[in-house]
Amino acid sequence: MLFDRRPQPDPVGPGQESVWDYPRPPRAERAARHAELWHGGMLVAASDDLVRVLETSHPPTWYLPRTAFADGVLVPVGQRTFCEWKGVASYCDVRVPGAAPLESVAWWYPSPDPRYPELTDRVAVYVAPFDRVTLDGETVRPQPGGFYGGWVTDDVVGPFKGGPGSRGW
């Protein structure tokens, strides 16, 4: 099987960072930022207590405390996946009265790998299905491809894994 070559990183401007400077294995770190998630006209979650996971070629994946989510909106489902670094993830739907459910859009690591204690009791989400996700007031864009959960903002440059031609990165 042929793999695509590593792309040329995009230029980094003032106040930006390149995903090509992120480590592998990934690093989890606390970040003093503010996130809000909206669905069906409801503020589903908001927090200033965030953890971001940084991995080469990926925009950051942001984790909010489970307690940041409105009561009852996280509904566990049977889906599980495995990450070679963080362990087994469990998934939730996001359900808001009067709105279509967002299926398997949130995940967490019930027992994260000991290298990632920062992820205990924290939930990440796929951005695309939500009405709006913001980070410090900026509307977040989803990582290309729909498989990964990175949050694209103006302070992060790629190119990002997930789009066409990025399988072998």
N, C-alpha and C positions, 0 to 999 in steps of 0.2 A: 504494500500500500504506500502511495506517495503522500508525504505530508507537506503542507505549505511551509514556506520559509518564514522565519520571524520577520515581522514587518519593521519598517523604519519608524521609530517613535515620532509622534507629532512634536513640533516645537513647544517648549514650555514658556509661558509668559509670566509676568509678575503675579504673584499670589496663586500660582497653579503648581500642581505636581503631576508627574507622569506615572501612569500605571506600570510603566516599564522599569521604574525604580522601586516598585514594591517587591517584597521578598517571596521566595518559595522555599520552604513551606510558608503558608500565610502567617501574618502577625495580627493579633487582636489587641486593640488599644482603646482606652476610654477617650471620648472626645467631647469637648464643651461646645455642643451645637444644639439646636432646637429642631425637632422633627414633628410634623403633623401629618396624619393620614385621614382622608375624608372619603366617605362613601354614602350614597343615598342621602346627601344633605346633612350627614351627621359627622361630627368629629369623632372618629373611631379610636384614635390614640394620639397622645401628645406627650413629649418628654424632652427634658434638657439633660437627661442621664443616658447617654448613648455610648455604645461600643461599636467601633467599625473594624471590619476584617479586611485586611489589605493583602492581595495576592497578585503576583506578576500577571499583567495583561488584563486584569479585571478592575472595573470601577469598584469602589468600596461597597461592601454589603453592610448595612446599618442594622443594629440590633437595639430594640427598645425593651425596657423592663416589661414583663408580663402585666404588672400592675398599672402600666400606662394605658392599657386598653380598657375601653368602656366595659362595664359588667355585661357578661353574656354574649359579647360579639365574637369571641374566639370559641369555635365549636370543633373539638377534636374529631379527626377522621382517621381511618385505618392506614393511611398511606405512610410509608417509611422509605427513607433513602439512606445511603451510606456515603459519607465523605471520608476519604483516606486520612484526613488530618483531624477533623473535629468529631467523627464518630457517627452514630445513628441519629438521624433527624426524624422527628414526628411532625405531622402536618395538621393544620386547622383550616376550616372554612372561616370566612368572616361573614357574619349574618347581622344585618341591620333591618329592623322592622320596616316594611314597606318597600324594600329595595331587593333587587336580585342578589342571591347569595354569591359571594366570591369563593369559588371552590378551590381548596388546597393552595391557597394563596399565602399562607403564613406557616412558618416552621420554627422549631426550636430543638435544642439538643437536651433531652431530659437528663442525660449523664454525659456531658461533654468530655472529650479526651482531657486528661489532666494538664496537657499543655495549654488548654484554653479555658481556665476557670472563669474568665471574664464573661463567658457566654451562659453561665448558669442563670436560669430563670429569665432568659431574654428571648425575644421573638424577632425574627426578620420577616420581611414580606417582599413579594414581587410587586413592583410599582405599577405596571401597566393596567391591571384590572381596576385599580382605585380611580375614583373621580379626580382626586388630586392628592399628591404627596409633596410636601415641602420640606426643605432643609434650610434653616435660617431665612425663611420667607421665599426662597427660590423654588420654583416648580421643578421637581426632579423628573428626569427622563429615564426610562428603563434601559438596562443593558440590552444590547441587540440580541436577537435570537430566541428569547423567551425561555431558555433553559437555566440561565444563571440569574442571580438576584441582585446584581450590582445596581447602584444608584448613580446615574450620570448627572453631574452638576458642572457649572462653568469653571470650577477650580480644579478639575481633573481632566487630563488629556490622554488620548489613546495613541493609536487605535485600540479598540476594545475587543476582547475575545467574545465570540458569540455570533458575530455576523458571518456572512458568506465568505468562505475561504480561510476561516480562522481555526479550523478543526485541529490542525497540528501544532498550534502555538504552545 
